[in-house]
Amino acid sequence: MTSLADINSQIQKHDEQIAQLRKQAEELRNKERGAVIEEVRQKIAEYGLSAADLKLSTRAAVGKRSAGASPAKAAAKYRGPNGENWSGGRGRKPRWVTEALAAGKSLSEFEI
């Protein structure tokens, strides 16, 4: 009959083997990765390809908006006493909000 200690010992041995195999796999992947990168570089040079040809973005272009593009306007969550709208998040609170809060009102009174 197998005891719990024997089973735990076997599990520990298998866990160690799994860790070793994962390490070997990672090392092999890194070696193969270097060869793949070199092969891709050679093909790029051979065919004169650019990042645009491969539909890759450059680091300089990441996060930049095209000229004229404006940020999306947030939907209004609050409406003031004179019909003013406010999304409730971007920038400073509008004057009508700060005045209403100072007068003891709550934002929930202005929810749309």
Gaussian input, Z-matrix of N, CA and C with variables (Angstrom, degrees):
# hf/3-21g

backbone

0 1
 N
 C     1     B1
 C     2     B2     1     A1
 N     3     B3     2     A2     1     D1
 C     4     B4     3     A3     2     D2
 C     5     B5     4     A4     3     D3
 N     6     B6     5     A5     4     D4
 C     7     B7     6     A6     5     D5
 C     8     B8     7     A7     6     D6
 N     9     B9     8     A8     7     D7
 C    10    B10     9     A9     8     D8
 C    11    B11    10    A10     9     D9
 N    12    B12    11    A11    10    D10
 C    13    B13    12    A12    11    D11
 C    14    B14    13    A13    12    D12
 N    15    B15    14    A14    13    D13
 C    16    B16    15    A15    14    D14
 C    17    B17    16    A16    15    D15
 N    18    B18    17    A17    16    D16
 C    19    B19    18    A18    17    D17
 C    20    B20    19    A19    18    D18
 N    21    B21    20    A20    19    D19
 C    22    B22    21    A21    20    D20
 C    23    B23    22    A22    21    D21
 N    24    B24    23    A23    22    D22
 C    25    B25    24    A24    23    D23
 C    26    B26    25    A25    24    D24
 N    27    B27    26    A26    25    D25
 C    28    B28    27    A27    26    D26
 C    29    B29    28    A28    27    D27
 N    30    B30    29    A29    28    D28
 C    31    B31    30    A30    29    D29
 C    32    B32    31    A31    30    D30
 N    33    B33    32    A32    31    D31
 C    34    B34    33    A33    32    D32
 C    35    B35    34    A34    33    D33
 N    36    B36    35    A35    34    D34
 C    37    B37    36    A36    35    D35
 C    38    B38    37    A37    36    D36
 N    39    B39    38    A38    37    D37
 C    40    B40    39    A39    38    D38
 C    41    B41    40    A40    39    D39
 N    42    B42    41    A41    40    D40
 C    43    B43    42    A42    41    D41
 C    44    B44    43    A43    42    D42
 N    45    B45    44    A44    43    D43
 C    46    B46    45    A45    44    D44
 C    47    B47    46    A46    45    D45
 N    48    B48    47    A47    46    D46
 C    49    B49    48    A48    47    D47
 C    50    B50    49    A49    48    D48
 N    51    B51    50    A50    49    D49
 C    52    B52    51    A51    50    D50
 C    53    B53    52    A52    51    D51
 N    54    B54    53    A53    52    D52
 C    55    B55    54    A54    53    D53
 C    56    B56    55    A55    54    D54
 N    57    B57    56    A56    55    D55
 C    58    B58    57    A57    56    D56
 C    59    B59    58    A58    57    D57
 N    60    B60    59    A59    58    D58
 C    61    B61    60    A60    59    D59
 C    62    B62    61    A61    60    D60
 N    63    B63    62    A62    61    D61
 C    64    B64    63    A63    62    D62
 C    65    B65    64    A64    63    D63
 N    66    B66    65    A65    64    D64
 C    67    B67    66    A66    65    D65
 C    68    B68    67    A67    66    D66
 N    69    B69    68    A68    67    D67
 C    70    B70    69    A69    68    D68
 C    71    B71    70    A70    69    D69
 N    72    B72    71    A71    70    D70
 C    73    B73    72    A72    71    D71
 C    74    B74    73    A73    72    D72
 N    75    B75    74    A74    73    D73
 C    76    B76    75    A75    74    D74
 C    77    B77    76    A76    75    D75
 N    78    B78    77    A77    76    D76
 C    79    B79    78    A78    77    D77
 C    80    B80    79    A79    78    D78
 N    81    B81    80    A80    79    D79
 C    82    B82    81    A81    80    D80
 C    83    B83    82    A82    81    D81
 N    84    B84    83    A83    82    D82
 C    85    B85    84    A84    83    D83
 C    86    B86    85    A85    84    D84
 N    87    B87    86    A86    85    D85
 C    88    B88    87    A87    86    D86
 C    89    B89    88    A88    87    D87
 N    90    B90    89    A89    88    D88
 C    91    B91    90    A90    89    D89
 C    92    B92    91    A91    90    D90
 N    93    B93    92    A92    91    D91
 C    94    B94    93    A93    92    D92
 C    95    B95    94    A94    93    D93
 N    96    B96    95    A95    94    D94
 C    97    B97    96    A96    95    D95
 C    98    B98    97    A97    96    D96
 N    99    B99    98    A98    97    D97
 C   100   B100    99    A99    98    D98
 C   101   B101   100   A100    99    D99
 N   102   B102   101   A101   100   D100
 C   103   B103   102   A102   101   D101
 C   104   B104   103   A103   102   D102
 N   105   B105   104   A104   103   D103
 C   106   B106   105   A105   104   D104
 C   107   B107   106   A106   105   D105
 N   108   B108   107   A107   106   D106
 C   109   B109   108   A108   107   D107
 C   110   B110   109   A109   108   D108
 N   111   B111   110   A110   109   D109
 C   112   B112   111   A111   110   D110
 C   113   B113   112   A112   111   D111
 N   114   B114   113   A113   112   D112
 C   115   B115   114   A114   113   D113
 C   116   B116   115   A115   114   D114
 N   117   B117   116   A116   115   D115
 C   118   B118   117   A117   116   D116
 C   119   B119   118   A118   117   D117
 N   120   B120   119   A119   118   D118
 C   121   B121   120   A120   119   D119
 C   122   B122   121   A121   120   D120
 N   123   B123   122   A122   121   D121
 C   124   B124   123   A123   122   D122
 C   125   B125   124   A124   123   D123
 N   126   B126   125   A125   124   D124
 C   127   B127   126   A126   125   D125
 C   128   B128   127   A127   126   D126
 N   129   B129   128   A128   127   D127
 C   130   B130   129   A129   128   D128
 C   131   B131   130   A130   129   D129
 N   132   B132   131   A131   130   D130
 C   133   B133   132   A132   131   D131
 C   134   B134   133   A133   132   D132
 N   135   B135   134   A134   133   D133
 C   136   B136   135   A135   134   D134
 C   137   B137   136   A136   135   D135
 N   138   B138   137   A137   136   D136
 C   139   B139   138   A138   137   D137
 C   140   B140   139   A139   138   D138
 N   141   B141   140   A140   139   D139
 C   142   B142   141   A141   140   D140
 C   143   B143   142   A142   141   D141
 N   144   B144   143   A143   142   D142
 C   145   B145   144   A144   143   D143
 C   146   B146   145   A145   144   D144
 N   147   B147   146   A146   145   D145
 C   148   B148   147   A147   146   D146
 C   149   B149   148   A148   147   D147
 N   150   B150   149   A149   148   D148
 C   151   B151   150   A150   149   D149
 C   152   B152   151   A151   150   D150
 N   153   B153   152   A152   151   D151
 C   154   B154   153   A153   152   D152
 C   155   B155   154   A154   153   D153
 N   156   B156   155   A155   154   D154
 C   157   B157   156   A156   155   D155
 C   158   B158   157   A157   156   D156
 N   159   B159   158   A158   157   D157
 C   160   B160   159   A159   158   D158
 C   161   B161   160   A160   159   D159
 N   162   B162   161   A161   160   D160
 C   163   B163   162   A162   161   D161
 C   164   B164   163   A163   162   D162
 N   165   B165   164   A164   163   D163
 C   166   B166   165   A165   164   D164
 C   167   B167   166   A166   165   D165
 N   168   B168   167   A167   166   D166
 C   169   B169   168   A168   167   D167
 C   170   B170   169   A169   168   D168
 N   171   B171   170   A170   169   D169
 C   172   B172   171   A171   170   D170
 C   173   B173   172   A172   171   D171
 N   174   B174   173   A173   172   D172
 C   175   B175   174   A174   173   D173
 C   176   B176   175   A175   174   D174
 N   177   B177   176   A176   175   D175
 C   178   B178   177   A177   176   D176
 C   179   B179   178   A178   177   D177
 N   180   B180   179   A179   178   D178
 C   181   B181   180   A180   179   D179
 C   182   B182   181   A181   180   D180
 N   183   B183   182   A182   181   D181
 C   184   B184   183   A183   182   D182
 C   185   B185   184   A184   183   D183
 N   186   B186   185   A185   184   D184
 C   187   B187   186   A186   185   D185
 C   188   B188   187   A187   186   D186
 N   189   B189   188   A188   187   D187
 C   190   B190   189   A189   188   D188
 C   191   B191   190   A190   189   D189
 N   192   B192   191   A191   190   D190
 C   193   B193   192   A192   191   D191
 C   194   B194   193   A193   192   D192
 N   195   B195   194   A194   193   D193
 C   196   B196   195   A195   194   D194
 C   197   B197   196   A196   195   D195
 N   198   B198   197   A197   196   D196
 C   199   B199   198   A198   197   D197
 C   200   B200   199   A199   198   D198
 N   201   B201   200   A200   199   D199
 C   202   B202   201   A201   200   D200
 C   203   B203   202   A202   201   D201
 N   204   B204   203   A203   202   D202
 C   205   B205   204   A204   203   D203
 C   206   B206   205   A205   204   D204
 N   207   B207   206   A206   205   D205
 C   208   B208   207   A207   206   D206
 C   209   B209   208   A208   207   D207
 N   210   B210   209   A209   208   D208
 C   211   B211   210   A210   209   D209
 C   212   B212   211   A211   210   D210
 N   213   B213   212   A212   211   D211
 C   214   B214   213   A213   212   D212
 C   215   B215   214   A214   213   D213
 N   216   B216   215   A215   214   D214
 C   217   B217   216   A216   215   D215
 C   218   B218   217   A217   216   D216
 N   219   B219   218   A218   217   D217
 C   220   B220   219   A219   218   D218
 C   221   B221   220   A220   219   D219
 N   222   B222   221   A221   220   D220
 C   223   B223   222   A222   221   D221
 C   224   B224   223   A223   222   D222
 N   225   B225   224   A224   223   D223
 C   226   B226   225   A225   224   D224
 C   227   B227   226   A226   225   D225
 N   228   B228   227   A227   226   D226
 C   229   B229   228   A228   227   D227
 C   230   B230   229   A229   228   D228
 N   231   B231   230   A230   229   D229
 C   232   B232   231   A231   230   D230
 C   233   B233   232   A232   231   D231
 N   234   B234   233   A233   232   D232
 C   235   B235   234   A234   233   D233
 C   236   B236   235   A235   234   D234
 N   237   B237   236   A236   235   D235
 C   238   B238   237   A237   236   D236
 C   239   B239   238   A238   237   D237
 N   240   B240   239   A239   238   D238
 C   241   B241   240   A240   239   D239
 C   242   B242   241   A241   240   D240
 N   243   B243   242   A242   241   D241
 C   244   B244   243   A243   242   D242
 C   245   B245   244   A244   243   D243
 N   246   B246   245   A245   244   D244
 C   247   B247   246   A246   245   D245
 C   248   B248   247   A247   246   D246
 N   249   B249   248   A248   247   D247
 C   250   B250   249   A249   248   D248
 C   251   B251   250   A250   249   D249
 N   252   B252   251   A251   250   D250
 C   253   B253   252   A252   251   D251
 C   254   B254   253   A253   252   D252
 N   255   B255   254   A254   253   D253
 C   256   B256   255   A255   254   D254
 C   257   B257   256   A256   255   D255
 N   258   B258   257   A257   256   D256
 C   259   B259   258   A258   257   D257
 C   260   B260   259   A259   258   D258
 N   261   B261   260   A260   259   D259
 C   262   B262   261   A261   260   D260
 C   263   B263   262   A262   261   D261
 N   264   B264   263   A263   262   D262
 C   265   B265   264   A264   263   D263
 C   266   B266   265   A265   264   D264
 N   267   B267   266   A266   265   D265
 C   268   B268   267   A267   266   D266
 C   269   B269   268   A268   267   D267
 N   270   B270   269   A269   268   D268
 C   271   B271   270   A270   269   D269
 C   272   B272   271   A271   270   D270
 N   273   B273   272   A272   271   D271
 C   274   B274   273   A273   272   D272
 C   275   B275   274   A274   273   D273
 N   276   B276   275   A275   274   D274
 C   277   B277   276   A276   275   D275
 C   278   B278   277   A277   276   D276
 N   279   B279   278   A278   277   D277
 C   280   B280   279   A279   278   D278
 C   281   B281   280   A280   279   D279
 N   282   B282   281   A281   280   D280
 C   283   B283   282   A282   281   D281
 C   284   B284   283   A283   282   D282
 N   285   B285   284   A284   283   D283
 C   286   B286   285   A285   284   D284
 C   287   B287   286   A286   285   D285
 N   288   B288   287   A287   286   D286
 C   289   B289   288   A288   287   D287
 C   290   B290   289   A289   288   D288
 N   291   B291   290   A290   289   D289
 C   292   B292   291   A291   290   D290
 C   293   B293   292   A292   291   D291
 N   294   B294   293   A293   292   D292
 C   295   B295   294   A294   293   D293
 C   296   B296   295   A295   294   D294
 N   297   B297   296   A296   295   D295
 C   298   B298   297   A297   296   D296
 C   299   B299   298   A298   297   D297
 N   300   B300   299   A299   298   D298
 C   301   B301   300   A300   299   D299
 C   302   B302   301   A301   300   D300
 N   303   B303   302   A302   301   D301
 C   304   B304   303   A303   302   D302
 C   305   B305   304   A304   303   D303
 N   306   B306   305   A305   304   D304
 C   307   B307   306   A306   305   D305
 C   308   B308   307   A307   306   D306
 N   309   B309   308   A308   307   D307
 C   310   B310   309   A309   308   D308
 C   311   B311   310   A310   309   D309
 N   312   B312   311   A311   310   D310
 C   313   B313   312   A312   311   D311
 C   314   B314   313   A313   312   D312
 N   315   B315   314   A314   313   D313
 C   316   B316   315   A315   314   D314
 C   317   B317   316   A316   315   D315
 N   318   B318   317   A317   316   D316
 C   319   B319   318   A318   317   D317
 C   320   B320   319   A319   318   D318
 N   321   B321   320   A320   319   D319
 C   322   B322   321   A321   320   D320
 C   323   B323   322   A322   321   D321
 N   324   B324   323   A323   322   D322
 C   325   B325   324   A324   323   D323
 C   326   B326   325   A325   324   D324
 N   327   B327   326   A326   325   D325
 C   328   B328   327   A327   326   D326
 C   329   B329   328   A328   327   D327
 N   330   B330   329   A329   328   D328
 C   331   B331   330   A330   329   D329
 C   332   B332   331   A331   330   D330
 N   333   B333   332   A332   331   D331
 C   334   B334   333   A333   332   D332
 C   335   B335   334   A334   333   D333

   B1=1.4375
   B2=1.5372
   B3=1.3139
   B4=1.4526
   B5=1.5247
   B6=1.3260
   B7=1.4669
   B8=1.5242
   B9=1.2990
   B10=1.4613
   B11=1.5196
   B12=1.3067
   B13=1.4703
   B14=1.5278
   B15=1.3586
   B16=1.4672
   B17=1.5295
   B18=1.3318
   B19=1.4654
   B20=1.5277
   B21=1.3388
   B22=1.4710
   B23=1.5242
   B24=1.3265
   B25=1.4614
   B26=1.5273
   B27=1.3379
   B28=1.4640
   B29=1.5337
   B30=1.3218
   B31=1.4758
   B32=1.5184
   B33=1.3355
   B34=1.4584
   B35=1.5277
   B36=1.3259
   B37=1.4669
   B38=1.5250
   B39=1.3270
   B40=1.4678
   B41=1.5233
   B42=1.3248
   B43=1.4652
   B44=1.5219
   B45=1.3399
   B46=1.4590
   B47=1.5299
   B48=1.3384
   B49=1.4652
   B50=1.5274
   B51=1.3191
   B52=1.4696
   B53=1.5236
   B54=1.3302
   B55=1.4633
   B56=1.5265
   B57=1.3442
   B58=1.4632
   B59=1.5248
   B60=1.3254
   B61=1.4659
   B62=1.5239
   B63=1.3147
   B64=1.4717
   B65=1.5226
   B66=1.3449
   B67=1.4604
   B68=1.5331
   B69=1.3351
   B70=1.4646
   B71=1.5297
   B72=1.3237
   B73=1.4598
   B74=1.5264
   B75=1.3154
   B76=1.4638
   B77=1.5254
   B78=1.3430
   B79=1.4667
   B80=1.5245
   B81=1.3292
   B82=1.4674
   B83=1.5226
   B84=1.3345
   B85=1.4683
   B86=1.5242
   B87=1.3388
   B88=1.4632
   B89=1.5215
   B90=1.3343
   B91=1.4676
   B92=1.5242
   B93=1.3253
   B94=1.4614
   B95=1.5214
   B96=1.3239
   B97=1.4530
   B98=1.5300
   B99=1.3164
   B100=1.4581
   B101=1.5177
   B102=1.3320
   B103=1.4653
   B104=1.5253
   B105=1.3170
   B106=1.4648
   B107=1.5303
   B108=1.3290
   B109=1.4668
   B110=1.5198
   B111=1.3080
   B112=1.4675
   B113=1.5210
   B114=1.3169
   B115=1.4690
   B116=1.5289
   B117=1.3230
   B118=1.4657
   B119=1.5203
   B120=1.3319
   B121=1.4664
   B122=1.5245
   B123=1.3303
   B124=1.4644
   B125=1.5362
   B126=1.3110
   B127=1.4687
   B128=1.5321
   B129=1.3311
   B130=1.4687
   B131=1.5235
   B132=1.3388
   B133=1.4707
   B134=1.5260
   B135=1.3193
   B136=1.4642
   B137=1.5243
   B138=1.3287
   B139=1.4605
   B140=1.5285
   B141=1.3325
   B142=1.4561
   B143=1.5262
   B144=1.3134
   B145=1.4566
   B146=1.5232
   B147=1.3444
   B148=1.4591
   B149=1.5250
   B150=1.3277
   B151=1.4634
   B152=1.5275
   B153=1.3291
   B154=1.4663
   B155=1.5274
   B156=1.3354
   B157=1.4683
   B158=1.5231
   B159=1.3232
   B160=1.4556
   B161=1.5257
   B162=1.3287
   B163=1.4694
   B164=1.5252
   B165=1.3420
   B166=1.4536
   B167=1.5141
   B168=1.3016
   B169=1.4549
   B170=1.5162
   B171=1.3056
   B172=1.4581
   B173=1.5143
   B174=1.3106
   B175=1.4679
   B176=1.5184
   B177=1.3140
   B178=1.4612
   B179=1.5214
   B180=1.3218
   B181=1.4583
   B182=1.5155
   B183=1.3082
   B184=1.4600
   B185=1.5108
   B186=1.3157
   B187=1.4460
   B188=1.5127
   B189=1.3287
   B190=1.4595
   B191=1.5207
   B192=1.2956
   B193=1.4599
   B194=1.5082
   B195=1.3010
   B196=1.4498
   B197=1.5231
   B198=1.3152
   B199=1.4582
   B200=1.5230
   B201=1.3004
   B202=1.4566
   B203=1.5144
   B204=1.3112
   B205=1.4636
   B206=1.5218
   B207=1.3071
   B208=1.4538
   B209=1.5163
   B210=1.3171
   B211=1.4562
   B212=1.5283
   B213=1.3027
   B214=1.4579
   B215=1.5203
   B216=1.2992
   B217=1.4540
   B218=1.5158
   B219=1.3263
   B220=1.4558
   B221=1.5214
   B222=1.3144
   B223=1.4604
   B224=1.5263
   B225=1.3184
   B226=1.4589
   B227=1.5184
   B228=1.3300
   B229=1.4653
   B230=1.5185
   B231=1.3400
   B232=1.4573
   B233=1.5219
   B234=1.3312
   B235=1.4645
   B236=1.5170
   B237=1.3401
   B238=1.4567
   B239=1.5219
   B240=1.3291
   B241=1.4583
   B242=1.5271
   B243=1.3080
   B244=1.4671
   B245=1.5332
   B246=1.3343
   B247=1.4587
   B248=1.5146
   B249=1.3389
   B250=1.4606
   B251=1.5230
   B252=1.3199
   B253=1.4672
   B254=1.5186
   B255=1.3330
   B256=1.4589
   B257=1.5128
   B258=1.3460
   B259=1.4654
   B260=1.5191
   B261=1.3180
   B262=1.4476
   B263=1.5069
   B264=1.3253
   B265=1.4492
   B266=1.5012
   B267=1.3025
   B268=1.4638
   B269=1.5198
   B270=1.3130
   B271=1.4533
   B272=1.5169
   B273=1.3404
   B274=1.4581
   B275=1.5199
   B276=1.3087
   B277=1.4627
   B278=1.5278
   B279=1.3175
   B280=1.4657
   B281=1.5330
   B282=1.3265
   B283=1.4520
   B284=1.5269
   B285=1.3450
   B286=1.4657
   B287=1.5309
   B288=1.3320
   B289=1.4647
   B290=1.5265
   B291=1.3379
   B292=1.4621
   B293=1.5267
   B294=1.3324
   B295=1.4655
   B296=1.5285
   B297=1.3384
   B298=1.4658
   B299=1.5222
   B300=1.3184
   B301=1.4622
   B302=1.5287
   B303=1.3444
   B304=1.4629
   B305=1.5283
   B306=1.3304
   B307=1.4632
   B308=1.5277
   B309=1.3461
   B310=1.4539
   B311=1.5147
   B312=1.3234
   B313=1.4648
   B314=1.5220
   B315=1.3296
   B316=1.4686
   B317=1.5183
   B318=1.3293
   B319=1.4650
   B320=1.5242
   B321=1.3038
   B322=1.4783
   B323=1.5220
   B324=1.3270
   B325=1.4732
   B326=1.5241
   B327=1.3274
   B328=1.4558
   B329=1.5367
   B330=1.3250
   B331=1.4668
   B332=1.5179
   B333=1.3226
   B334=1.4674
   B335=1.5042
   A1=109.29
   A2=116.22
   A3=121.86
   A4=109.39
   A5=114.67
   A6=119.06
   A7=110.23
   A8=115.37
   A9=121.62
   A10=110.49
   A11=116.79
   A12=121.14
   A13=110.60
   A14=116.67
   A15=120.40
   A16=110.43
   A17=115.76
   A18=120.20
   A19=110.42
   A20=116.61
   A21=120.05
   A22=111.54
   A23=116.77
   A24=120.90
   A25=110.64
   A26=116.47
   A27=120.94
   A28=110.68
   A29=115.95
   A30=119.82
   A31=109.72
   A32=116.75
   A33=120.65
   A34=111.05
   A35=117.55
   A36=121.21
   A37=110.48
   A38=115.99
   A39=119.59
   A40=111.15
   A41=116.69
   A42=119.87
   A43=110.84
   A44=116.89
   A45=120.75
   A46=110.80
   A47=116.19
   A48=119.89
   A49=110.68
   A50=116.33
   A51=120.27
   A52=109.78
   A53=117.02
   A54=120.71
   A55=110.62
   A56=117.18
   A57=121.04
   A58=110.99
   A59=116.19
   A60=119.97
   A61=111.58
   A62=117.22
   A63=120.34
   A64=110.40
   A65=116.43
   A66=120.24
   A67=110.08
   A68=116.98
   A69=121.04
   A70=110.77
   A71=115.88
   A72=120.04
   A73=110.64
   A74=117.25
   A75=121.14
   A76=111.04
   A77=116.47
   A78=120.32
   A79=110.96
   A80=116.16
   A81=120.55
   A82=110.69
   A83=116.34
   A84=120.57
   A85=110.09
   A86=117.07
   A87=120.06
   A88=111.77
   A89=117.06
   A90=120.22
   A91=110.52
   A92=116.54
   A93=120.77
   A94=110.89
   A95=116.66
   A96=121.27
   A97=110.64
   A98=116.49
   A99=120.37
   A100=111.58
   A101=116.46
   A102=120.34
   A103=110.85
   A104=117.23
   A105=120.98
   A106=110.02
   A107=116.89
   A108=120.00
   A109=110.55
   A110=116.38
   A111=119.64
   A112=111.26
   A113=116.71
   A114=120.72
   A115=111.04
   A116=116.75
   A117=120.69
   A118=110.38
   A119=117.36
   A120=120.62
   A121=111.28
   A122=116.00
   A123=119.83
   A124=110.55
   A125=117.03
   A126=120.63
   A127=110.87
   A128=116.59
   A129=120.21
   A130=109.57
   A131=116.28
   A132=120.08
   A133=110.55
   A134=116.93
   A135=121.54
   A136=111.98
   A137=116.59
   A138=120.40
   A139=113.33
   A140=117.36
   A141=121.18
   A142=112.65
   A143=116.98
   A144=121.23
   A145=111.52
   A146=115.01
   A147=120.58
   A148=109.31
   A149=115.77
   A150=120.48
   A151=109.98
   A152=116.85
   A153=120.27
   A154=110.78
   A155=117.35
   A156=120.38
   A157=110.99
   A158=115.75
   A159=121.33
   A160=112.32
   A161=115.54
   A162=122.55
   A163=111.52
   A164=114.34
   A165=121.70
   A166=108.17
   A167=117.33
   A168=119.97
   A169=108.48
   A170=115.56
   A171=119.50
   A172=108.52
   A173=116.66
   A174=119.93
   A175=111.36
   A176=117.87
   A177=120.68
   A178=111.01
   A179=117.09
   A180=120.13
   A181=113.02
   A182=117.97
   A183=120.59
   A184=109.09
   A185=116.39
   A186=121.57
   A187=114.82
   A188=118.81
   A189=120.64
   A190=109.75
   A191=114.47
   A192=120.11
   A193=108.69
   A194=115.07
   A195=118.95
   A196=108.18
   A197=116.16
   A198=120.75
   A199=109.49
   A200=115.27
   A201=119.64
   A202=113.96
   A203=117.98
   A204=119.94
   A205=108.30
   A206=116.60
   A207=120.43
   A208=108.72
   A209=116.78
   A210=118.66
   A211=110.76
   A212=115.38
   A213=120.27
   A214=109.32
   A215=116.26
   A216=121.11
   A217=108.67
   A218=115.50
   A219=120.72
   A220=109.87
   A221=116.02
   A222=121.36
   A223=109.46
   A224=115.88
   A225=121.25
   A226=110.55
   A227=116.35
   A228=121.87
   A229=110.84
   A230=116.22
   A231=120.94
   A232=109.95
   A233=115.76
   A234=120.92
   A235=107.76
   A236=115.36
   A237=121.61
   A238=112.55
   A239=116.64
   A240=121.92
   A241=113.19
   A242=117.85
   A243=121.30
   A244=112.00
   A245=116.62
   A246=121.16
   A247=115.03
   A248=117.91
   A249=120.57
   A250=109.88
   A251=117.11
   A252=121.89
   A253=109.74
   A254=114.86
   A255=121.17
   A256=108.43
   A257=116.34
   A258=120.97
   A259=112.11
   A260=117.63
   A261=120.37
   A262=114.64
   A263=118.83
   A264=115.95
   A265=116.07
   A266=119.48
   A267=120.75
   A268=111.52
   A269=115.35
   A270=120.35
   A271=113.34
   A272=114.29
   A273=120.09
   A274=110.47
   A275=114.86
   A276=119.84
   A277=108.19
   A278=117.05
   A279=118.66
   A280=110.84
   A281=115.48
   A282=120.68
   A283=112.05
   A284=116.48
   A285=118.16
   A286=111.59
   A287=116.99
   A288=120.48
   A289=109.65
   A290=117.01
   A291=119.23
   A292=111.48
   A293=117.13
   A294=120.02
   A295=111.26
   A296=116.78
   A297=120.10
   A298=110.42
   A299=117.85
   A300=120.82
   A301=110.38
   A302=116.51
   A303=120.45
   A304=111.07
   A305=116.36
   A306=121.36
   A307=111.90
   A308=116.98
   A309=120.46
   A310=115.09
   A311=117.65
   A312=120.12
   A313=109.20
   A314=115.73
   A315=119.78
   A316=109.56
   A317=115.17
   A318=119.94
   A319=112.11
   A320=116.37
   A321=119.45
   A322=111.88
   A323=116.74
   A324=119.89
   A325=111.90
   A326=117.64
   A327=121.51
   A328=112.84
   A329=117.32
   A330=119.87
   A331=110.70
   A332=114.37
   A333=120.63
   A334=109.14
   D1=139.51
   D2=-179.00
   D3=-90.91
   D4=134.02
   D5=-179.95
   D6=-91.76
   D7=166.34
   D8=178.19
   D9=-61.84
   D10=-37.48
   D11=178.76
   D12=-63.09
   D13=-40.33
   D14=178.36
   D15=-63.36
   D16=-43.84
   D17=-179.67
   D18=-63.55
   D19=-44.56
   D20=178.46
   D21=-62.52
   D22=-36.69
   D23=177.34
   D24=-64.35
   D25=-43.67
   D26=177.95
   D27=-62.91
   D28=-41.48
   D29=178.81
   D30=-61.23
   D31=-43.73
   D32=-179.82
   D33=-62.38
   D34=-41.80
   D35=178.03
   D36=-62.52
   D37=-43.37
   D38=179.92
   D39=-66.83
   D40=-38.60
   D41=177.09
   D42=-61.60
   D43=-40.19
   D44=178.04
   D45=-65.51
   D46=-40.70
   D47=177.75
   D48=-64.57
   D49=-41.23
   D50=178.96
   D51=-61.98
   D52=-43.75
   D53=179.73
   D54=-61.62
   D55=-42.04
   D56=178.61
   D57=-64.18
   D58=-43.41
   D59=179.31
   D60=-64.74
   D61=-39.45
   D62=178.12
   D63=-64.17
   D64=-39.84
   D65=178.73
   D66=-64.27
   D67=-43.66
   D68=178.27
   D69=-62.31
   D70=-41.41
   D71=-179.69
   D72=-64.28
   D73=-40.98
   D74=179.28
   D75=-65.14
   D76=-42.07
   D77=178.09
   D78=-62.95
   D79=-43.33
   D80=178.81
   D81=-63.92
   D82=-41.82
   D83=179.55
   D84=-62.05
   D85=-42.32
   D86=179.70
   D87=-63.48
   D88=-38.95
   D89=177.27
   D90=-65.26
   D91=-45.75
   D92=179.60
   D93=-65.12
   D94=-36.44
   D95=-179.02
   D96=-60.86
   D97=-43.32
   D98=178.70
   D99=-59.74
   D100=-42.63
   D101=179.15
   D102=-66.40
   D103=-39.42
   D104=179.47
   D105=-65.31
   D106=-43.31
   D107=178.91
   D108=-60.20
   D109=-44.08
   D110=179.16
   D111=-62.61
   D112=-42.18
   D113=178.96
   D114=-62.32
   D115=-42.88
   D116=179.29
   D117=-64.68
   D118=-42.28
   D119=178.30
   D120=-59.82
   D121=-41.39
   D122=179.09
   D123=-63.29
   D124=-43.17
   D125=179.60
   D126=-64.88
   D127=-39.81
   D128=178.43
   D129=-62.00
   D130=-45.28
   D131=179.51
   D132=-66.36
   D133=-42.24
   D134=-177.88
   D135=-61.46
   D136=-40.19
   D137=-176.52
   D138=-101.14
   D139=0.23
   D140=178.20
   D141=63.20
   D142=40.72
   D143=-176.98
   D144=-81.97
   D145=151.08
   D146=175.92
   D147=-118.74
   D148=171.10
   D149=177.67
   D150=-60.27
   D151=-36.32
   D152=178.77
   D153=-65.71
   D154=-38.32
   D155=177.42
   D156=-60.88
   D157=-36.39
   D158=-177.94
   D159=-89.56
   D160=2.10
   D161=-178.03
   D162=56.87
   D163=42.94
   D164=175.99
   D165=-104.35
   D166=143.26
   D167=176.83
   D168=-90.03
   D169=148.16
   D170=176.44
   D171=-89.53
   D172=159.12
   D173=-178.73
   D174=-62.02
   D175=-33.87
   D176=-179.00
   D177=-65.71
   D178=-29.70
   D179=-177.28
   D180=-87.00
   D181=-14.17
   D182=-177.40
   D183=-68.13
   D184=129.63
   D185=176.64
   D186=85.31
   D187=-8.07
   D188=178.80
   D189=-89.97
   D190=144.83
   D191=176.10
   D192=-95.83
   D193=156.16
   D194=175.31
   D195=-70.40
   D196=155.42
   D197=-179.66
   D198=-59.58
   D199=133.37
   D200=178.09
   D201=90.42
   D202=-12.27
   D203=179.93
   D204=-78.17
   D205=131.56
   D206=179.43
   D207=-112.82
   D208=156.62
   D209=179.86
   D210=-64.13
   D211=152.75
   D212=-179.89
   D213=-65.09
   D214=138.81
   D215=179.85
   D216=-82.68
   D217=131.01
   D218=-178.83
   D219=-76.17
   D220=147.93
   D221=179.04
   D222=-68.85
   D223=142.30
   D224=179.59
   D225=-69.21
   D226=136.61
   D227=177.41
   D228=-112.73
   D229=-20.34
   D230=-175.71
   D231=-130.96
   D232=146.65
   D233=176.97
   D234=-127.60
   D235=129.06
   D236=-177.81
   D237=-79.15
   D238=176.04
   D239=-177.20
   D240=-64.84
   D241=-23.58
   D242=179.68
   D243=-107.44
   D244=19.54
   D245=177.86
   D246=87.75
   D247=8.38
   D248=178.32
   D249=-70.45
   D250=145.05
   D251=178.37
   D252=-111.36
   D253=149.19
   D254=176.22
   D255=-146.91
   D256=136.84
   D257=-178.50
   D258=-78.82
   D259=-22.06
   D260=177.50
   D261=89.58
   D262=14.58
   D263=-175.86
   D264=-143.68
   D265=-48.39
   D266=-169.97
   D267=-87.03
   D268=130.27
   D269=174.66
   D270=74.85
   D271=-164.72
   D272=-179.25
   D273=-74.32
   D274=158.31
   D275=175.63
   D276=-70.22
   D277=142.17
   D278=176.28
   D279=-64.53
   D280=158.61
   D281=-177.82
   D282=-57.12
   D283=-41.57
   D284=-177.84
   D285=-62.98
   D286=-29.90
   D287=178.62
   D288=-72.55
   D289=-49.37
   D290=-178.66
   D291=-62.46
   D292=-38.29
   D293=178.04
   D294=-66.00
   D295=-41.17
   D296=-179.98
   D297=-66.80
   D298=-40.86
   D299=178.84
   D300=-65.65
   D301=-39.09
   D302=178.52
   D303=-65.53
   D304=-29.06
   D305=179.99
   D306=-82.26
   D307=1.05
   D308=176.19
   D309=96.57
   D310=4.94
   D311=178.11
   D312=-83.74
   D313=164.79
   D314=177.63
   D315=-115.43
   D316=158.34
   D317=179.56
   D318=-60.89
   D319=-31.52
   D320=-178.07
   D321=-60.33
   D322=-24.44
   D323=178.07
   D324=-69.93
   D325=-19.96
   D326=-176.05
   D327=-106.97
   D328=4.20
   D329=-178.59
   D330=-63.48
   D331=142.77
   D332=178.32
   D333=-86.88

